Amino acid sequence: LRLAELKNIRLEQLRLDAGFINVIGKGNKERVVPVGTKAIAAIQRYLQAGRPKLLVGDVAEPDALALDPADRPDRLVGERDPPPLVGGP
């Protein structure tokens, strides 16, 4: 899955019950990307617990899977930021 494809995934493209996501890739071509069980579980947790917290206020792209809490639809959270430290200080 390319970053550009990930950025543009809409909720209606998710087919988690069937284990895949329809994505629009290079050249505006649609393709099916398989999703593993751990990824499906993580996406479901995000949809149930994380995403609703990001939908506060006026969100530019409410149908988008990935929401930026600063409401900058032109980038994913963390796209240009360093990864967080695992385990912390």
TIDREN-579123 format. One record per atom (N, C-alpha, C): residue number from 1; chain; atom name; x, y, z. Coordinates in nm, 4 decimals, always signed. Layout:
PT seq mol atom       px       py       pz
PT NUM   A   CA        X        Y        Z
...
END
This chain:
PT seq mol atom       px       py       pz
PT   1   A    N  +0.0852  -0.1173  +0.0000
PT   1   A   CA  +0.0000  +0.0000  +0.0000
PT   1   A    C  +0.0895  +0.1233  +0.0000
PT   2   A    N  +0.0718  +0.2078  -0.0970
PT   2   A   CA  +0.1515  +0.3308  -0.1066
PT   2   A    C  +0.0945  +0.4376  -0.0125
PT   3   A    N  +0.1814  +0.5282  +0.0328
PT   3   A   CA  +0.1388  +0.6342  +0.1228
PT   3   A    C  +0.0283  +0.7182  +0.0604
PT   4   A    N  +0.0413  +0.7502  -0.0672
PT   4   A   CA  -0.0619  +0.8298  -0.1348
PT   4   A    C  -0.1955  +0.7562  -0.1359
PT   5   A    N  -0.1920  +0.6248  -0.1525
PT   5   A   CA  -0.3150  +0.5458  -0.1493
PT   5   A    C  -0.3754  +0.5463  -0.0088
PT   6   A    N  -0.2904  +0.5311  +0.0908
PT   6   A   CA  -0.3354  +0.5311  +0.2291
PT   6   A    C  -0.4013  +0.6640  +0.2660
PT   7   A    N  -0.3408  +0.7741  +0.2241
PT   7   A   CA  -0.3945  +0.9068  +0.2529
PT   7   A    C  -0.5337  +0.9267  +0.1962
PT   8   A    N  -0.5623  +0.8604  +0.0857
PT   8   A   CA  -0.6875  +0.8849  +0.0148
PT   8   A    C  -0.7966  +0.7815  +0.0404
PT   9   A    N  -0.7746  +0.6879  +0.1313
PT   9   A   CA  -0.8759  +0.5858  +0.1588
PT   9   A    C  -0.9975  +0.6503  +0.2240
PT  10   A    N  -1.1135  +0.6186  +0.1696
PT  10   A   CA  -1.2416  +0.6637  +0.2238
PT  10   A    C  -1.3047  +0.5472  +0.2994
PT  11   A    N  -1.3898  +0.5762  +0.3930
PT  11   A   CA  -1.4526  +0.4723  +0.4743
PT  11   A    C  -1.5263  +0.3688  +0.3888
PT  12   A    N  -1.5887  +0.4135  +0.2799
PT  12   A   CA  -1.6651  +0.3203  +0.1964
PT  12   A    C  -1.5760  +0.2226  +0.1190
PT  13   A    N  -1.4451  +0.2466  +0.1176
PT  13   A   CA  -1.3520  +0.1561  +0.0496
PT  13   A    C  -1.3089  +0.0385  +0.1377
PT  14   A    N  -1.3362  +0.0481  +0.2679
PT  14   A   CA  -1.2977  -0.0584  +0.3600
PT  14   A    C  -1.3906  -0.1780  +0.3449
PT  15   A    N  -1.3328  -0.2940  +0.3309
PT  15   A   CA  -1.4079  -0.4198  +0.3262
PT  15   A    C  -1.3442  -0.5144  +0.4276
PT  16   A    N  -1.3417  -0.4686  +0.5524
PT  16   A   CA  -1.2710  -0.5422  +0.6564
PT  16   A    C  -1.3332  -0.6786  +0.6827
PT  17   A    N  -1.4646  -0.6888  +0.6690
PT  17   A   CA  -1.5300  -0.8178  +0.6891
PT  17   A    C  -1.4835  -0.9215  +0.5866
PT  18   A    N  -1.4433  -0.8745  +0.4684
PT  18   A   CA  -1.3933  -0.9636  +0.3638
PT  18   A    C  -1.2402  -0.9689  +0.3616
PT  19   A    N  -1.1748  -0.8831  +0.4419
PT  19   A   CA  -1.0296  -0.8859  +0.4524
PT  19   A    C  -0.9551  -0.8093  +0.3444
PT  20   A    N  -1.0161  -0.7021  +0.2919
PT  20   A   CA  -0.9448  -0.6223  +0.1925
PT  20   A    C  -0.9922  -0.4774  +0.1928
PT  21   A    N  -0.9155  -0.3941  +0.1215
PT  21   A   CA  -0.9487  -0.2533  +0.1010
PT  21   A    C  -0.9390  -0.2269  -0.0484
PT  22   A    N  -1.0384  -0.1584  -0.1048
PT  22   A   CA  -1.0304  -0.1121  -0.2434
PT  22   A    C  -0.9545  +0.0199  -0.2416
PT  23   A    N  -0.8470  +0.0297  -0.3173
PT  23   A   CA  -0.7706  +0.1537  -0.3219
PT  23   A    C  -0.7624  +0.2043  -0.4649
PT  24   A    N  -0.7484  +0.3351  -0.4768
PT  24   A   CA  -0.7267  +0.3978  -0.6063
PT  24   A    C  -0.5796  +0.4339  -0.6119
PT  25   A    N  -0.5097  +0.3764  -0.7070
PT  25   A   CA  -0.3651  +0.3944  -0.7142
PT  25   A    C  -0.3220  +0.4815  -0.8299
PT  26   A    N  -0.1987  +0.4605  -0.8716
PT  26   A   CA  -0.1404  +0.5365  -0.9822
PT  26   A    C  -0.2275  +0.5228  -1.1069
PT  27   A    N  -0.2391  +0.6309  -1.1788
PT  27   A   CA  -0.3181  +0.6290  -1.2999
PT  27   A    C  -0.4666  +0.6133  -1.2748
PT  28   A    N  -0.5098  +0.6438  -1.1526
PT  28   A   CA  -0.6499  +0.6342  -1.1128
PT  28   A    C  -0.7054  +0.4930  -1.1299
PT  29   A    N  -0.6175  +0.3932  -1.1142
PT  29   A   CA  -0.6584  +0.2534  -1.1264
PT  29   A    C  -0.6997  +0.1998  -0.9905
PT  30   A    N  -0.8093  +0.1252  -0.9897
PT  30   A   CA  -0.8569  +0.0641  -0.8655
PT  30   A    C  -0.7941  -0.0734  -0.8504
PT  31   A    N  -0.7536  -0.1036  -0.7271
PT  31   A   CA  -0.7012  -0.2371  -0.6991
PT  31   A    C  -0.7449  -0.2792  -0.5603
PT  32   A    N  -0.7373  -0.4087  -0.5375
PT  32   A   CA  -0.7771  -0.4673  -0.4099
PT  32   A    C  -0.6510  -0.5015  -0.3319
PT  33   A    N  -0.6451  -0.4544  -0.2068
PT  33   A   CA  -0.5295  -0.4797  -0.1208
PT  33   A    C  -0.5756  -0.5673  -0.0040
PT  34   A    N  -0.5157  -0.6858  +0.0101
PT  34   A   CA  -0.5535  -0.7708  +0.1240
PT  34   A    C  -0.5066  -0.7099  +0.2559
PT  35   A    N  -0.5826  -0.7341  +0.3617
PT  35   A   CA  -0.5506  -0.6809  +0.4944
PT  35   A    C  -0.5496  -0.7982  +0.5923
PT  36   A    N  -0.4418  -0.8101  +0.6689
PT  36   A   CA  -0.4285  -0.9181  +0.7661
PT  36   A    C  -0.5155  -0.8981  +0.8890
PT  37   A    N  -0.5287  -1.0036  +0.9669
PT  37   A   CA  -0.6172  -0.9987  +1.0840
PT  37   A    C  -0.5718  -0.8983  +1.1894
PT  38   A    N  -0.4401  -0.8853  +1.2102
PT  38   A   CA  -0.3914  -0.7874  +1.3092
PT  38   A    C  -0.4184  -0.6450  +1.2620
PT  39   A    N  -0.4014  -0.6199  +1.1331
PT  39   A   CA  -0.4298  -0.4867  +1.0786
PT  39   A    C  -0.5790  -0.4561  +1.0858
PT  40   A    N  -0.6616  -0.5557  +1.0573
PT  40   A   CA  -0.8067  -0.5369  +1.0663
PT  40   A    C  -0.8459  -0.5012  +1.2094
PT  41   A    N  -0.7906  -0.5726  +1.3063
PT  41   A   CA  -0.8208  -0.5444  +1.4472
PT  41   A    C  -0.7772  -0.4028  +1.4850
PT  42   A    N  -0.6605  -0.3605  +1.4373
PT  42   A   CA  -0.6109  -0.2260  +1.4678
PT  42   A    C  -0.6992  -0.1191  +1.4035
PT  43   A    N  -0.7406  -0.1420  +1.2799
PT  43   A   CA  -0.8282  -0.0459  +1.2123
PT  43   A    C  -0.9629  -0.0381  +1.2842
PT  44   A    N  -1.0159  -0.1509  +1.3250
PT  44   A   CA  -1.1437  -0.1513  +1.3968
PT  44   A    C  -1.1344  -0.0776  +1.5295
PT  45   A    N  -1.0225  -0.0957  +1.6024
PT  45   A   CA  -1.0025  -0.0216  +1.7288
PT  45   A    C  -0.9963  +0.1280  +1.7005
PT  46   A    N  -0.9243  +0.1670  +1.5952
PT  46   A   CA  -0.9140  +0.3073  +1.5576
PT  46   A    C  -1.0519  +0.3639  +1.5227
PT  47   A    N  -1.1299  +0.2899  +1.4452
PT  47   A   CA  -1.2622  +0.3368  +1.4048
PT  47   A    C  -1.3562  +0.3518  +1.5236
PT  48   A    N  -1.3431  +0.2636  +1.6223
PT  48   A   CA  -1.4323  +0.2664  +1.7385
PT  48   A    C  -1.3884  +0.3651  +1.8459
PT  49   A    N  -1.2574  +0.3759  +1.8683
PT  49   A   CA  -1.2104  +0.4558  +1.9819
PT  49   A    C  -1.1318  +0.5803  +1.9425
PT  50   A    N  -1.0450  +0.5717  +1.8451
PT  50   A   CA  -0.9581  +0.6841  +1.8113
PT  50   A    C  -1.0191  +0.7855  +1.7178
PT  51   A    N  -1.0780  +0.7373  +1.6102
PT  51   A   CA  -1.1306  +0.8267  +1.5078
PT  51   A    C  -1.2404  +0.9194  +1.5594
PT  52   A    N  -1.3345  +0.8714  +1.6417
PT  52   A   CA  -1.4386  +0.9623  +1.6925
PT  52   A    C  -1.3815  +1.0841  +1.7668
PT  53   A    N  -1.2696  +1.0672  +1.8342
PT  53   A   CA  -1.2078  +1.1793  +1.9057
PT  53   A    C  -1.1532  +1.2836  +1.8098
PT  54   A    N  -1.1162  +1.2409  +1.6877
PT  54   A   CA  -1.0631  +1.3332  +1.5879
PT  54   A    C  -1.1727  +1.4031  +1.5086
PT  55   A    N  -1.2957  +1.3567  +1.5212
PT  55   A   CA  -1.4075  +1.4152  +1.4470
PT  55   A    C  -1.4706  +1.5340  +1.5184
PT  56   A    N  -1.4050  +1.5879  +1.6168
PT  56   A   CA  -1.4556  +1.7031  +1.6910
PT  56   A    C  -1.4409  +1.8282  +1.6050
PT  57   A    N  -1.5445  +1.9065  +1.5997
PT  57   A   CA  -1.5387  +2.0313  +1.5244
PT  57   A    C  -1.5618  +2.0105  +1.3758
PT  58   A    N  -1.5155  +2.1069  +1.2979
PT  58   A   CA  -1.5339  +2.1061  +1.1530
PT  58   A    C  -1.4168  +2.0338  +1.0878
PT  59   A    N  -1.4402  +1.9128  +1.0414
PT  59   A   CA  -1.3364  +1.8319  +0.9790
PT  59   A    C  -1.3489  +1.8446  +0.8278
PT  60   A    N  -1.2385  +1.8734  +0.7602
PT  60   A   CA  -1.2402  +1.8975  +0.6161
PT  60   A    C  -1.2849  +1.7751  +0.5369
PT  61   A    N  -1.2406  +1.6567  +0.5756
PT  61   A   CA  -1.2710  +1.5335  +0.5022
PT  61   A    C  -1.3310  +1.4295  +0.5971
PT  62   A    N  -1.4569  +1.4437  +0.6364
PT  62   A   CA  -1.5146  +1.3516  +0.7353
PT  62   A    C  -1.5267  +1.2066  +0.6873
PT  63   A    N  -1.5229  +1.1829  +0.5555
PT  63   A   CA  -1.5313  +1.0466  +0.5021
PT  63   A    C  -1.3955  +0.9788  +0.4929
PT  64   A    N  -1.2884  +1.0535  +0.5181
PT  64   A   CA  -1.1535  +0.9981  +0.5072
PT  64   A    C  -1.1253  +0.9038  +0.6241
PT  65   A    N  -1.0525  +0.7975  +0.5970
PT  65   A   CA  -1.0119  +0.7055  +0.7031
PT  65   A    C  -0.9149  +0.7751  +0.7973
PT  66   A    N  -0.8121  +0.8393  +0.7416
PT  66   A   CA  -0.7083  +0.9040  +0.8213
PT  66   A    C  -0.7435  +1.0503  +0.8434
PT  67   A    N  -0.7593  +1.0881  +0.9684
PT  67   A   CA  -0.7901  +1.2255  +1.0039
PT  67   A    C  -0.6731  +1.2848  +1.0794
PT  68   A    N  -0.6447  +1.4091  +1.0525
PT  68   A   CA  -0.5380  +1.4809  +1.1209
PT  68   A    C  -0.6021  +1.5656  +1.2297
PT  69   A    N  -0.5588  +1.5527  +1.3546
PT  69   A   CA  -0.6211  +1.6314  +1.4617
PT  69   A    C  -0.6055  +1.7810  +1.4419
PT  70   A    N  -0.5069  +1.8241  +1.3667
PT  70   A   CA  -0.4897  +1.9663  +1.3384
PT  70   A    C  -0.5743  +2.0071  +1.2182
PT  71   A    N  -0.6518  +1.9110  +1.1639
PT  71   A   CA  -0.7393  +1.9324  +1.0498
PT  71   A    C  -0.6639  +1.9834  +0.9289
PT  72   A    N  -0.5547  +1.9161  +0.8987
PT  72   A   CA  -0.4794  +1.9460  +0.7770
PT  72   A    C  -0.4934  +1.8248  +0.6857
PT  73   A    N  -0.5951  +1.8243  +0.5976
PT  73   A   CA  -0.6210  +1.7056  +0.5161
PT  73   A    C  -0.5113  +1.6770  +0.4145
PT  74   A    N  -0.4165  +1.7681  +0.3983
PT  74   A   CA  -0.3116  +1.7464  +0.2995
PT  74   A    C  -0.2009  +1.6544  +0.3501
PT  75   A    N  -0.2081  +1.6113  +0.4758
PT  75   A   CA  -0.1047  +1.5209  +0.5254
PT  75   A    C  -0.1603  +1.4309  +0.6347
PT  76   A    N  -0.1033  +1.3135  +0.6440
PT  76   A   CA  -0.1388  +1.2210  +0.7506
PT  76   A    C  -0.0690  +1.2616  +0.8789
PT  77   A    N  -0.1258  +1.2258  +0.9897
PT  77   A   CA  -0.0584  +1.2479  +1.1169
PT  77   A    C  +0.0735  +1.1732  +1.1124
PT  78   A    N  +0.1822  +1.2417  +1.1430
PT  78   A   CA  +0.3119  +1.1773  +1.1495
PT  78   A    C  +0.3815  +1.1596  +1.0162
PT  79   A    N  +0.3209  +1.2034  +0.9067
PT  79   A   CA  +0.3824  +1.1822  +0.7762
PT  79   A    C  +0.5207  +1.2458  +0.7677
PT  80   A    N  +0.5342  +1.3652  +0.8224
PT  80   A   CA  +0.6635  +1.4340  +0.8187
PT  80   A    C  +0.7295  +1.4432  +0.9557
PT  81   A    N  +0.6625  +1.3894  +1.0545
PT  81   A   CA  +0.7132  +1.3964  +1.1912
PT  81   A    C  +0.7983  +1.2745  +1.2227
PT  82   A    N  +0.8955  +1.2879  +1.3136
PT  82   A   CA  +0.9721  +1.1696  +1.3544
PT  82   A    C  +0.8831  +1.0702  +1.4271
PT  83   A    N  +0.9122  +0.9417  +1.4167
PT  83   A   CA  +0.8299  +0.8430  +1.4875
PT  83   A    C  +0.8420  +0.8590  +1.6375
PT  84   A    N  +0.7360  +0.8275  +1.7120
PT  84   A   CA  +0.7448  +0.8388  +1.8581
PT  84   A    C  +0.8402  +0.7352  +1.9155
PT  85   A    N  +0.8973  +0.7673  +2.0290
PT  85   A   CA  +0.9869  +0.6722  +2.0953
PT  85   A    C  +0.9049  +0.5590  +2.1536
PT  86   A    N  +0.9506  +0.4392  +2.1321
PT  86   A   CA  +0.8829  +0.3226  +2.1879
PT  86   A    C  +0.9404  +0.2995  +2.3261
PT  87   A    N  +0.8549  +0.2876  +2.4254
PT  87   A   CA  +0.9014  +0.2638  +2.5615
PT  87   A    C  +0.9223  +0.3916  +2.6396
PT  88   A    N  +0.9329  +0.5052  +2.5688
PT  88   A   CA  +0.9443  +0.6347  +2.6342
PT  88   A    C  +1.0736  +0.6525  +2.7112
PT  89   A    N  +1.0927  +0.7718  +2.7664
PT  89   A   CA  +1.2162  +0.8007  +2.8420
PT  89   A    C  +1.2171  +0.7339  +2.9776
END
